[in-house]
Amino acid sequence: READARFFDFLGERLAGIEDIRASGAEAHTLRRFTEHLRFWWPRTRLGYLTGASAWMVTLVLFALGNALAF
């Protein structure tokens, strides 16, 4: 959640200030910072998704085994 908050906070601020960024010629700096945030955000988000998906799959397998044993 911290990674999401940091990434989307950065993204929202930059989108809101896009006119100022263009006027000051800071596109390269902003893109570099975006890349840094993305490198922090993506691995953590992917790990969180895979962990959640794994837990869901384990639940489904245990439910199927329970049903098989019941029948």
Buried (B, 14 or more C-beta within 10 A) or exposed (E): EEBEEBBEEBBEEBEEBEEEBEEEEBEEEBEEEBEEBBEBBEEBBEEEEEEEEEEEEEEEEEEEEEEEEEE
